[in-house]
Amino acid sequence: MSDTIALLSNVTIESLALRVKKEIERSEEEFRENQRSRRPNEPRPPGFDEEGVRRGQRSQQLSEPRPPELNEEGVRGGQRSQRLSEPRPPELQIEVFTPPGFDTWRPELLNPSSALWEDRVKTIYVILHGPAIFPEGAARFAEILSEPLNILAQARTEHKDKILVVSTLDLPSSSASPLTGVNFSARATAHWRNELEKMDFPILDLSELVAETGRERFYSPKMWYFGSLPFSGQGEILLAREILRIEKAVRGKRKKCLVLDLDGTLWGGVIGEDGVEGIALASSGMGSQYRDLQRVAKELSERGILLAIASKNNLEDALRPFREHPNMLLKEENFVKIKADWNPKPANIAAIAKELNIGLDSLVFIDDNPVEREAVKTVLPQVAVPDFPDGDTSQLPAFMKNVARRYFTTLRVEKEDLQKTEMYRAEAEREAARNSHLSLDDYLASLEMKLTLYRLRPGDRHAGEIARAAQLTQKTNQFNLTSRRYTEADLAAMTNDDRVRVWMAELHDRFGDYGRICLAIARLDTRAPDEPAATIDTFLMSCRVMGRGVEDAVLGCVERALVDEGVTTIRGEYRETSQNEPVRGFWDKMGYEPETNLPGEGMWVLRAPLNERRTKICLNC
């Protein structure tokens, strides 16, 4: 069954709901098209060689063998996001619900019996039309806005299992305002946004959409006066796309890594031919468009998006601008992987995904060369490849902003996001340390790992970490026993449920902090008093700590916590997906006995007394 989003407003928005449905359908069709992998016997596009690169574009000989780890589709082993015969679900499966009636948003939010609060509704969008709130002007804005702000706060407090997204107000200034007078409209819109930010509401920036589009094009006076429909057709389309973009962020659909070309992308010209002095990159003039593009990429890095380079270049030439050019905003340390060589770009991009241990569908690739873009689209259809603004480089900053909004929007930035690049650099140091030890046990002991496991409860110091827990369920694919995806609202409801236990684990070692890397959710079942039981609904762990015994330590802590509550039977569930094959035999390995074992799923059971799990990790649980 599909989840549902609800649209609320103080004006008529049935037509907007239809627009949102159409955008969802369009997005799903686009997703299916982008994810459709070619069958092994499907012919390659004309003009492409065996690695998906247009003939004549490779510096290597066509007779050169395929890199050993690339399969027949040019993708490194284990990196395909789906089996060829496995159907892929649509990116979003959601319905749109609009309560009946005009200007009913207040009573709907306050009514405990409203359909808004049914389980099917996950996210509620409150889209308010400023002039309808201030029909007589905004001079008393603080007084007028206090009521809707209180209603929103009350609704969120009483329904923690829902996510409320609230729009900013767009309020045109009075045409009769004197040049030296107070602009109450500007003050009202600023006050509304400031209060929403204080209360930590997710925000739909209606005023920004209007500013980018133009008020004359975004609104329709005719529709407003004839049917209380304020938005034009174009305005509704833009609003629908913004709602869909936010919904993807709520559901954790953000990409993880931005892979960038160099020549013609991060600077104008060719570094190997033009030299550092000859490339187009400046603080003003034509070269500043590349600097502004870099500024957006750097902001993404600071928000936790991984940056990588895939460039056909000599490595030393490629690094010179980062080290020598005074207007280079991006530096070497902003990138987790740099592939500057003459290998095919699909092979290098696949290698980046493998080395970072993330799926190909987590990558976005930007390149000014349409041939290279087509090669990546053909060989690696899971990678997102947006069209580059060919011929008009003045559009580069706007293009990059659109890439950031489309692929990398997130509900909020977590501690781990801010430290992501440093975490991957620390991982490189760990890998070097591993190569210096003769045995795995010696290497793991040298890390001096320390694990902290704690339970998430409502209202305590860990309540703010529900956002990270939701992020983990949305982003973790490989070490995820059931791959259930939960929103912040879902997890908030679980922490308030006496029958559910939610634990988070942190890990650090002598190289640095891994952050919050593991989540476990158990559901208690006391229907059989003589055999109190619990089922582990979710057990997941960041792929960055796989193979270090962390899962044994965490599971041991969870088992002890459940036994301390009187549980004598623990069940572990496994649901097979296209990406979690590495944990197929997890419960067997942990000593659980199969209870049901159907194709693609199963339940394993462990009964008291439990054996203490051995670990070399220092525990605090």
LINHUVEN-V221784 format. One record per pair of residues at least 4 apart in sequence whose ideal C-beta (glycine too) atoms are under 8 Angstrom apart, sorted by the first residue. I is the first residue (numbers start at 1). GAP is how many residues later the second one is. If there is no record, write none. Layout:
BEGIN
((I;GAP) (I;GAP))
END
This chain:
BEGIN
((1;119) (2;91) (2;92) (2;93) (3;90) (3;91) (3;92) (3;117) (3;118) (3;119) (4;90) (4;91) (4;92) (4;93) (4;114) (4;116) (4;117) (4;118) (5;15) (5;89) (5;90) (5;91) (5;92) (5;116) (5;117) (5;118) (5;119) (5;120) (5;238) (5;242) (6;90) (6;91) (6;92) (6;93) (6;110) (6;115) (6;117) (6;118) (6;119) (7;6) (7;9) (7;10) (7;13) (7;89) (7;90) (7;91) (7;118) (7;120) (7;236) (8;90) (8;91) (8;96) (8;97) (8;100) (8;101) (8;108) (8;116) (8;117) (8;118) (8;119) (9;4) (9;7) (9;94) (9;96) (9;117) (9;118) (9;119) (9;120) (10;93) (10;95) (10;118) (10;119) (10;122) (10;123) (11;91) (11;92) (11;118) (11;121) (11;217) (11;218) (11;219) (12;90) (12;215) (12;216) (12;217) (13;4) (13;85) (13;114) (13;216) (14;4) (14;84) (15;4) (15;214) (15;221) (16;4) (16;111) (16;215) (16;220) (16;223) (16;224) (17;4) (17;79) (17;80) (17;81) (18;4) (19;4) (19;217) (19;218) (19;220) (19;221) (20;4) (20;76) (20;220) (20;223) (20;224) (21;4) (21;75) (22;4) (22;218) (23;4) (23;214) (23;217) (23;218) (23;220) (23;221) (24;4) (24;68) (24;70) (24;72) (24;220) (25;4) (26;4) (27;4) (27;64) (27;65) (27;217) (28;4) (28;62) (28;63) (28;64) (29;4) (30;4) (31;4) (31;59) (31;60) (32;4) (32;56) (32;58) (34;347) (34;348) (34;350) (35;46) (35;47) (35;53) (35;326) (35;346) (35;347) (36;345) (37;36) (37;43) (37;45) (37;47) (37;344) (37;345) (38;4) (38;6) (38;35) (38;343) (39;45) (40;32) (40;33) (40;44) (44;4) (44;5) (44;6) (44;8) (44;334) (45;329) (45;333) (47;7) (47;8) (48;4) (48;5) (48;6) (48;7) (48;327) (48;330) (49;4) (49;5) (49;6) (49;9) (49;13) (50;12) (50;16) (50;24) (51;7) (51;15) (51;19) (51;23) (51;293) (51;295) (51;296) (51;324) (51;328) (52;22) (52;292) (52;294) (52;323) (52;324) (52;326) (52;327) (53;4) (53;5) (53;291) (53;292) (53;293) (53;318) (53;322) (53;326) (54;317) (54;320) (54;321) (55;7) (57;314) (57;315) (57;318) (58;4) (58;284) (58;286) (59;253) (59;283) (60;4) (60;282) (60;283) (60;284) (66;4) (66;8) (67;276) (67;280) (69;7) (69;8) (69;285) (70;4) (70;5) (70;6) (70;7) (70;277) (70;280) (71;4) (71;5) (71;6) (71;9) (73;7) (73;306) (74;270) (74;272) (74;273) (74;276) (74;305) (74;306) (75;4) (75;5) (75;271) (75;275) (75;285) (75;304) (75;305) (76;271) (76;274) (76;275) (76;277) (76;278) (78;276) (79;271) (79;274) (79;275) (79;280) (79;281) (80;280) (80;302) (81;7) (81;278) (81;279) (81;280) (81;301) (81;497) (81;498) (82;4) (82;6) (82;496) (83;495) (86;492) (88;490) (89;4) (91;157) (91;162) (92;152) (92;155) (92;156) (92;159) (92;161) (94;28) (94;153) (95;25) (97;18) (97;19) (97;23) (97;24) (99;5) (99;6) (99;9) (99;15) (99;16) (99;17) (100;4) (102;126) (103;29) (104;4) (105;4) (105;21) (105;23) (106;4) (106;42) (106;45) (107;4) (107;7) (108;6) (108;8) (109;5) (109;7) (109;17) (109;42) (109;43) (109;45) (109;46) (110;41) (110;44) (110;45) (111;5) (112;5) (112;46) (113;4) (115;6) (116;5) (116;8) (116;43) (116;46) (117;4) (117;42) (117;45) (121;41) (122;40) (122;41) (122;128) (122;365) (122;367) (122;368) (123;39) (123;40) (123;41) (123;42) (123;124) (123;127) (123;364) (123;366) (124;38) (124;39) (124;40) (124;41) (125;40) (125;42) (125;79) (125;118) (125;121) (126;26) (126;38) (126;39) (126;40) (126;41) (127;40) (127;77) (127;79) (127;112) (128;4) (128;5) (128;20) (128;38) (128;39) (128;41) (128;78) (129;4) (129;101) (130;4) (130;39) (130;40) (130;41) (130;42) (130;55) (130;58) (130;59) (131;4) (131;40) (131;41) (131;99) (132;98) (133;11) (133;12) (133;15) (133;36) (134;4) (134;7) (134;10) (134;37) (134;51) (134;54) (137;37) (137;47) (138;6) (138;33) (138;46) (138;47) (138;49) (138;50) (139;45) (140;4) (141;4) (141;43) (141;46) (141;47) (141;50) (141;51) (142;4) (142;49) (144;44) (145;4) (145;43) (145;46) (145;47) (145;50) (146;4) (147;4) (148;4) (149;4) (149;43) (149;46) (149;47) (149;50) (150;4) (151;4) (152;4) (152;12) (152;14) (152;47) (152;49) (153;4) (153;46) (154;4) (155;4) (155;9) (156;4) (156;6) (156;8) (156;43) (156;45) (160;298) (160;329) (160;332) (160;333) (160;336) (161;328) (161;329) (161;331) (161;332) (162;327) (163;39) (163;87) (163;324) (163;325) (163;326) (164;37) (164;38) (165;36) (165;37) (165;38) (165;39) (165;81) (165;85) (166;30) (166;35) (166;36) (166;37) (166;38) (167;36) (167;37) (167;38) (167;39) (168;21) (168;24) (168;25) (168;28) (168;35) (168;36) (168;37) (168;38) (168;39) (168;40) (169;19) (169;20) (169;23) (169;24) (169;37) (169;38) (170;19) (170;36) (170;37) (170;40) (170;45) (171;14) (171;17) (171;18) (172;13) (172;43) (173;4) (173;10) (173;12) (173;13) (174;10) (174;11) (177;4) (177;6) (182;5) (183;4) (184;4) (185;4) (186;4) (187;4) (188;4) (189;4) (189;18) (190;4) (191;4) (192;4) (193;4) (193;10) (193;14) (194;4) (195;4) (196;5) (196;7) (197;4) (197;6) (202;44) (202;48) (202;209) (204;38) (204;39) (204;42) (205;4) (205;37) (206;4) (206;33) (207;4) (208;4) (209;4) (209;9) (209;26) (209;29) (209;30) (209;33) (210;4) (210;5) (210;8) (210;9) (210;25) (213;4) (213;5) (213;21) (213;22) (213;25) (214;4) (215;4) (217;15) (217;17) (217;18) (218;13) (218;14) (218;16) (218;17) (218;20) (219;5) (219;11) (219;12) (219;13) (219;16) (220;4) (220;9) (220;10) (220;11) (220;12) (220;13) (220;15) (221;4) (222;4) (223;4) (223;6) (223;7) (223;8) (223;9) (224;4) (224;5) (224;6) (230;5) (231;4) (231;5) (231;8) (232;4) (233;4) (234;4) (235;4) (236;4) (237;4) (238;4) (239;4) (240;4) (241;4) (242;4) (243;4) (244;4) (245;4) (245;160) (245;161) (245;164) (246;4) (246;163) (247;4) (248;5) (248;6) (248;161) (249;4) (249;5) (249;160) (249;161) (249;162) (250;161) (250;237) (251;223) (251;234) (251;236) (252;158) (252;218) (252;219) (252;221) (252;222) (252;223) (252;233) (253;221) (254;153) (254;154) (254;155) (254;156) (254;221) (255;50) (255;107) (255;108) (255;109) (255;129) (255;152) (255;153) (256;49) (256;50) (256;102) (256;106) (256;107) (256;219) (257;48) (257;49) (257;50) (257;51) (257;79) (257;95) (257;96) (257;99) (257;101) (257;105) (257;106) (257;107) (258;39) (258;42) (258;47) (258;48) (258;49) (258;50) (258;105) (258;106) (258;108) (258;145) (258;149) (258;150) (259;49) (259;50) (259;51) (259;90) (259;93) (259;104) (259;105) (259;106) (259;107) (259;124) (260;5) (260;6) (260;37) (260;47) (260;48) (260;49) (260;50) (260;106) (260;107) (261;4) (261;5) (261;48) (261;49) (261;50) (261;105) (261;106) (261;107) (261;108) (261;111) (262;4) (262;5) (262;9) (262;47) (262;49) (262;51) (262;56) (262;59) (262;78) (263;4) (263;6) (263;7) (263;8) (263;9) (263;48) (263;50) (263;105) (264;4) (264;5) (264;6) (264;104) (264;105) (265;28) (265;101) (265;102) (265;103) (265;123) (266;15) (266;24) (266;27) (266;28) (266;31) (266;55) (266;64) (267;4) (267;12) (267;13) (267;14) (267;20) (267;23) (267;54) (267;58) (267;61) (268;11) (268;12) (268;13) (268;18) (268;19) (268;22) (268;125) (269;4) (269;5) (269;9) (269;10) (269;11) (270;4) (270;9) (271;4) (271;5) (271;8) (271;42) (271;46) (271;47) (271;49) (271;50) (272;41) (272;42) (272;45) (273;5) (274;4) (274;5) (275;4) (276;44) (276;45) (276;48) (276;49) (279;42) (279;46) (280;6) (280;7) (280;10) (281;6) (281;9) (281;10) (281;40) (281;44) (281;46) (281;47) (282;4) (282;5) (282;6) (282;9) (282;45) (283;4) (283;5) (283;8) (283;44) (284;4) (286;107) (287;4) (287;40) (288;4) (289;4) (289;104) (289;105) (289;107) (289;108) (290;4) (290;103) (290;106) (291;4) (291;36) (291;38) (292;4) (292;104) (292;105) (292;108) (293;4) (293;103) (293;104) (293;106) (293;107) (294;4) (294;34) (294;35) (294;36) (295;4) (295;34) (295;102) (296;4) (296;101) (296;104) (296;105) (296;107) (296;108) (297;4) (297;10) (297;33) (297;37) (297;103) (298;4) (298;31) (298;32) (298;36) (299;4) (299;105) (300;5) (300;7) (300;104) (300;108) (301;4) (301;5) (301;6) (301;29) (301;33) (301;120) (302;116) (303;105) (303;107) (303;110) (303;114) (303;115) (304;106) (304;109) (304;110) (304;112) (304;113) (304;114) (304;115) (304;116) (305;103) (305;115) (306;30) (306;50) (306;52) (306;114) (306;115) (306;118) (307;23) (307;27) (307;28) (307;29) (307;114) (308;27) (308;28) (308;29) (308;30) (308;31) (308;44) (308;48) (309;9) (309;26) (309;28) (309;29) (309;30) (309;31) (310;29) (310;35) (310;38) (310;39) (310;42) (310;55) (310;57) (311;7) (311;28) (311;29) (312;28) (312;29) (312;30) (312;33) (312;60) (313;4) (313;5) (313;27) (313;28) (314;4) (314;26) (315;4) (315;23) (315;25) (315;26) (316;4) (317;23) (318;20) (318;22) (319;4) (319;13) (319;19) (319;21) (320;4) (320;5) (321;4) (321;7) (322;6) (322;8) (322;9) (322;10) (323;9) (330;4) (330;5) (332;6) (333;88) (333;92) (334;87) (335;86) (336;20) (336;85) (336;88) (336;89) (337;15) (337;18) (337;19) (339;4) (339;9) (339;10) (339;12) (339;13) (341;7) (343;4) (343;5) (344;4) (344;31) (345;4) (345;20) (345;22) (345;27) (345;30) (345;31) (346;4) (346;29) (346;30) (346;32) (346;33) (346;34) (347;4) (348;4) (349;4) (349;11) (349;14) (349;16) (349;27) (349;31) (349;34) (350;4) (350;10) (350;30) (351;4) (352;4) (352;11) (353;5) (353;6) (353;7) (353;9) (353;10) (356;68) (357;121) (357;186) (357;187) (357;189) (358;4) (358;5) (358;185) (359;23) (359;118) (359;220) (360;20) (360;22) (360;23) (361;21) (361;22) (361;23) (363;19) (363;20) (363;21) (364;19) (364;20) (364;21) (364;22) (364;39) (364;43) (364;44) (365;8) (365;11) (365;18) (365;19) (365;20) (366;19) (366;20) (366;22) (366;37) (367;5) (367;6) (367;9) (367;18) (367;21) (368;20) (368;22) (369;4) (370;4) (370;18) (370;20) (371;4) (372;4) (373;4) (373;12) (373;14) (373;15) (374;4) (375;4) (376;4) (376;7) (376;9) (377;4) (377;6) (377;8) (384;23) (386;13) (386;16) (386;17) (386;20) (386;21) (388;11) (389;4) (389;6) (389;7) (389;10) (395;4) (396;4) (397;4) (398;4) (399;4) (400;4) (401;4) (402;4) (403;4) (403;5) (404;4) (404;5) (405;4) (410;7) (410;61) (411;56) (411;77) (412;55) (413;4) (413;5) (414;4) (414;53) (414;54) (414;57) (415;4) (415;53) (415;100) (415;101) (416;4) (416;7) (416;52) (416;99) (416;100) (419;4) (419;94) (419;96) (420;4) (421;4) (422;4) (422;90) (423;4) (423;89) (423;90) (423;91) (423;92) (423;121) (424;4) (425;4) (426;4) (426;85) (426;86) (427;4) (427;117) (428;4) (429;4) (429;82) (430;4) (430;17) (430;79) (430;81) (431;4) (432;4) (433;4) (433;10) (433;13) (433;14) (433;78) (434;9) (437;5) (437;6) (437;9) (438;4) (439;4) (440;4) (441;4) (441;175) (442;4) (443;4) (444;5) (444;104) (444;105) (444;172) (445;171) (446;64) (447;62) (447;63) (447;64) (447;101) (448;61) (448;62) (448;170) (449;58) (449;59) (449;60) (449;99) (449;101) (449;167) (449;168) (449;169) (450;57) (450;58) (450;59) (450;167) (450;168) (450;170) (451;54) (451;55) (451;56) (451;99) (451;102) (451;103) (451;106) (451;166) (451;167) (451;168) (451;169) (451;170) (452;53) (452;54) (452;55) (452;168) (452;169) (453;50) (453;51) (453;52) (453;65) (453;101) (453;104) (453;105) (453;166) (453;167) (453;168) (454;8) (454;49) (454;50) (454;51) (454;167) (455;7) (455;46) (455;47) (455;48) (455;106) (456;6) (456;7) (456;9) (456;10) (456;13) (456;35) (456;39) (456;46) (456;47) (456;48) (457;5) (457;6) (457;38) (458;5) (458;34) (458;37) (458;38) (459;4) (462;42) (463;32) (465;4) (465;39) (465;51) (466;4) (466;22) (466;25) (466;26) (466;29) (467;4) (467;21) (468;4) (468;36) (468;48) (469;4) (469;17) (469;22) (469;33) (469;35) (469;47) (469;50) (470;4) (470;16) (470;17) (470;18) (470;20) (470;21) (471;4) (472;4) (472;44) (472;45) (472;46) (472;47) (472;68) (472;70) (473;11) (473;12) (473;13) (473;18) (473;46) (473;65) (473;67) (474;11) (474;12) (476;4) (476;43) (476;64) (476;65) (476;66) (476;67) (477;6) (477;66) (477;100) (477;102) (477;103) (478;65) (478;68) (478;101) (478;102) (478;104) (478;105) (479;61) (479;62) (479;63) (479;64) (479;67) (479;72) (479;101) (479;103) (479;104) (480;58) (480;59) (480;60) (480;61) (480;97) (480;99) (480;100) (480;103) (481;55) (481;57) (481;58) (481;59) (481;91) (481;92) (481;93) (481;94) (481;99) (481;102) (481;105) (481;106) (482;55) (482;56) (482;57) (482;91) (482;92) (482;93) (483;92) (483;94) (483;96) (483;97) (484;53) (484;54) (484;91) (486;4) (486;5) (486;8) (486;52) (487;4) (488;4) (489;4) (490;4) (491;4) (491;11) (492;4) (493;4) (494;6) (494;8) (494;27) (495;5) (495;7) (499;24) (499;25) (499;26) (500;21) (500;22) (500;23) (500;24) (500;37) (501;20) (501;21) (501;22) (501;23) (501;33) (501;60) (501;61) (502;17) (502;18) (502;19) (503;16) (503;17) (503;18) (503;51) (503;54) (503;55) (503;58) (504;12) (504;14) (504;15) (505;11) (505;12) (505;13) (505;14) (505;15) (505;45) (505;49) (505;52) (505;116) (506;7) (506;8) (506;9) (506;10) (506;11) (507;6) (507;7) (507;8) (507;10) (507;11) (507;38) (507;43) (508;4) (508;5) (508;6) (509;5) (514;28) (514;30) (514;31) (517;24) (517;25) (517;27) (517;28) (517;33) (518;22) (518;23) (518;24) (518;27) (518;32) (518;33) (518;36) (519;19) (519;20) (519;21) (519;22) (520;16) (520;18) (520;19) (520;20) (520;34) (520;35) (520;38) (521;15) (521;16) (521;17) (521;18) (522;12) (522;13) (522;14) (522;15) (522;36) (522;40) (522;48) (523;11) (523;12) (523;14) (524;8) (524;9) (524;10) (524;41) (524;43) (525;7) (525;8) (525;9) (525;10) (526;6) (526;7) (528;4) (528;5) (531;37) (531;38) (532;33) (532;34) (532;35) (532;36) (532;37) (533;34) (533;35) (533;36) (533;37) (533;38) (534;28) (534;33) (534;35) (534;36) (534;37) (535;35) (535;36) (535;37) (535;38) (535;68) (536;22) (536;34) (536;35) (536;36) (536;37) (537;36) (539;12) (539;16) (539;19) (539;33) (539;47) (541;4) (541;5) (541;9) (541;10) (541;13) (545;5) (546;5) (546;36) (549;4) (549;66) (549;67) (549;68) (550;4) (550;67) (551;4) (551;35) (552;4) (552;38) (552;61) (552;62) (552;63) (553;4) (553;60) (553;62) (553;64) (553;66) (554;4) (555;4) (555;35) (555;58) (556;4) (556;56) (556;57) (556;59) (556;63) (557;4) (557;62) (557;64) (558;4) (559;4) (559;11) (559;47) (559;51) (559;54) (560;4) (560;50) (560;61) (561;4) (561;60) (562;5) (562;8) (563;4) (563;5) (563;45) (563;47) (567;41) (568;39) (568;40) (569;36) (569;37) (569;38) (569;39) (570;22) (570;35) (570;36) (570;37) (570;40) (571;24) (571;32) (571;33) (571;34) (571;35) (572;14) (572;15) (572;18) (572;20) (572;31) (572;32) (572;33) (572;34) (573;28) (573;29) (573;30) (573;31) (574;9) (574;10) (574;12) (574;13) (574;27) (574;28) (574;29) (574;30) (575;25) (575;26) (576;4) (576;5) (576;8) (576;24) (576;25) (580;4) (585;4) (586;4) (587;5) (587;7) (587;15) (587;17) (588;4) (588;6) (588;16) (590;16) (591;15) (591;20) (592;12) (592;13) (592;14) (593;11) (593;12) (593;13) (594;8) (594;9) (594;10) (595;7) (595;8) (595;9) (595;10) (596;6) (596;7) (597;5) (597;6) (598;4) (606;4) (615;4))
END
